[in-house]
Amino acid sequence: MAEQVLHIDWTRCAGRGSCVELLPELLDRDPWGYPLARDGSREPVIPEHLVAHARRAAGYCPVLALKLRAPA
Amino acid sequence: MTATLNPRSANERREPATQPVRVGSGPLLSAATADLAEHHRRNGPMPWQDAAVRLIGVLETAGLTGRGGAGFPMWRKLASVGMAERTVVIGNAAEGEPGSAKDRTLLIHGPHLVLDGLQLAAEAVGAAEVYLYVGAGPAEQSARRALAERAATGWDRLPVTVVTAPDTFVSGEESAVVAAVEGRAALPRDRTVRVAERGVRGRPTLVQNVETLAHLALIARHGPHWFRQRGTAEEPGTFLATLGGAVPAPGVYEAAYGDRLDALLAQAGGPREPVRAVLVGGYHGAWVPGAELSRARMSRESLRPYGASPGAGVVIALPGSACGLTETARITSYLAEQSAGQCGPCVNGLPAMADALTRLAQGDRRPELVAWVERLTTLTEGRGACRHPDGTVRLVRSGLRVFSDEVRLHLSSRCTVIRPNENAPAQNRAGQNRSAQVPPEQGRGA
């Protein structure tokens, strides 16, 4: 399976925080409640064992701001 | 939050447009004329008709890079867009950067060079639609006049639609340009696909700065080797520089890549007084210390150690009588105000940075403010649909680095070079309304 990264559409993200709860391995919360990549990258790489969790987090985002995609 | 924003910044946008702009000379500026007959006399007819696709190779040899700030090789952009069908080409003259006046100056003095370049780029990629995107005012009027003149004489093959750019900092950002041409608000968009692949209404789109197009018009006439006579091997050619700040003759001048900063400032009459620092690359740029002006050159390589790049050619001299920290705080406040308001980290992070820097500049002595600003830069960088947060972070980090002595001075006693801003809201002045903690998290605003 090809490597995927987590893309956040910042124009949509409202900081509801469900992704941070569902994907704590990759995401932390910034002081304003927005998701913050733990590795400091723009689009964190999703390790294979977390792909299913990442997909679920994307599906649960109430504003559909989260996307899994191939690295740019 | 708005109480901390500097009241001067509201008028700032108007500064470059209302000041008399001096115009220097060089290969590009000397070829510029607003009259089509004179343009024909000076530069000859439209070159390369029916063979514009060959221009891509010529541009590769010439090494022309984008003059809008990013410096991307033009031939690569043309090549990637040109593979597709029904493409769109946009000449971008939106000049939201307050320190820059070169694009509108070029359109006023030499619209035909820009429009020739636009035609050539459009022919090279077989464009189905061609646009010129420009802020309202004399530049737009000049462009419309020139287009009418060209239509009357059959100079152009492809019709050009003029789209008015709003007067905001981010309106010239590539995805905002596409949005404006589509008839929507000129706001940056989230992108997972490049504009060159999918831009205006899903079509492959070339967005090119108007100065770059003007260089193209001359390269098509005189050849790549003529272009390479100036500049360096890595960064060939000349560029338009907007010189401002503590110089006797602010204006738009032409220089070559590799020129020393002191030589560049000499075109505008040299600094009026010893220069504390020079802001290179505009409000998203970085500071170069005054002591380095005889060493630093306008090239990517030479400016890299300062975290700067030639960008869109903006160079602003900060006089020795001004405080670099205060100026950095002022610009950061302006940039915070110019956030498009779409992305949470930008909406919250930029005003927080501006607030902390303003406090430091105005005499708040809590050392944790510096650490807080540094933390805010990492919380903001790379977390937006466009590069506005990243550009702001570049400026802020540069300010803390280059003016570290002034930061120390502010923390120990007070700044010796400048009084706190008299216009600032009283509650932000030193000694008043100090909360016990570092400015905490702001509310969400996205």
Interface residues (C-beta under 8 A of the other chain):
Chain A: H7 I8 D9 W10 T11 R12 C13 A14 G15 D30 P31 W32 G33 Y34 L36 G40 S41 R42 K67 R69 A72
Chain B: L187 P188 R189 D190 T192 Q342 C343 G344 P345 C346 N348 G349 T378 L379 G382 R383 G384 A385 P440 E441 Q442 G443 R444 A446
